[in-house]
Amino acid sequence: MKIISFFRFLNAARQPKYLKLMLNQYNKDKVPVYKFKKISIASILPGLSETIDYCQFGDGSSYPIDIALYKGLIKRYNKKRFLEIGTFKGGVAENLGQICKGVSIDCKEWENRTINNNVEYLMLNSKDISDKLGKFDFIFIDGNHTFEYVKNDTEKAFQLLEKDGIIVWHDYLKRGLIKEVNPPVSAGIMLGCPPDKQKYLYCVPETLCAVYIEREFKEAKSRVTCELKVENE
Ligand SMILES: C[S@@+](CC[C@H](N)C(=O)[O-])C[C@H]1O[C@@H](n2cnc3c(N)ncnc32)[C@H](O)[C@@H]1O
């Protein structure tokens, strides 16, 4: 009985409409990889020294060195208002709320999320982001990591970004010992970014991040410190 079903399936799959469907799915999964110019964290933020106050180590959260990058960029370039796409448990919003004001959105409510008084938390799907949120000079994109969402979030970020603003994307590099570029994230960034701005996209290899910053950097040696403050229970 099972064998007959299998052959029926094979027969059906040969029909043009199913072949087209399978081909579409294959093309959808096979997105190109875009490798941005690498720039070390020491070159982008020479002498960086950051203390990370609060950090979650759950799946999908930023690493301490990632948070040091966001905080370092905000402080060094004097940014005043951030937008985070993908609050999760609130670790990044908590750290950024300690140095400036901002808005953090998530399409889902998470239990035990931290609350910082400088941050406005909104339950909002990133595809519904509109100009009503106002302008931001630092945008951190860490929501849904599929190509379509990253492209949408990138386009929206450029609409809401102030002149000289900075955008950081998390998970541009995959987690793990050997850091490879994450294809759907890289393609979403590249194709969501206005073509004349693409030359300012960087990969910061000590982190999982890609950064848009309208500056040229030279590779430089410098000491970078990232300290994690752990509270005793
Ligand atoms: C990887 S986690 C974010 C981690 C957090 N930024 C951090 O570094 O600790 C991704 C979050 O994005 C949210 N998310 C997924 N798709 C979204 C969407 N379309 N709009 C808004 N939030 C979304 C998820 O609910 C999840 O909380």
The ligand as an ORCA input file, in Angstrom:
! r2SCAN-3c Opt
* xyz 0 1
  C      17.123     36.791     18.207
  S      15.829     37.394     19.171
  C      16.372     39.007     19.618
  C      17.458     39.010     20.637
  C      17.749     40.361     21.255
  N      17.830     41.420     20.261
  C      19.069     40.260     21.995
  O      20.117     40.514     21.393
  O      19.031     39.845     23.154
  C      14.660     37.731     17.923
  C      13.400     38.406     18.413
  O      12.724     38.959     17.304
  C      11.348     38.791     17.454
  N      10.754     38.859     16.113
  C      10.751     37.890     15.169
  N      10.127     38.325     14.066
  C       9.747     39.607     14.310
  C       9.048     40.578     13.565
  N       8.635     40.329     12.319
  N       8.794     41.783     14.125
  C       9.200     42.050     15.390
  N       9.876     41.139     16.156
  C      10.139     39.945     15.621
  C      11.197     37.454     18.150
  O       9.956     37.360     18.836
  C      12.409     37.461     19.093
  O      12.066     37.970     20.342
*
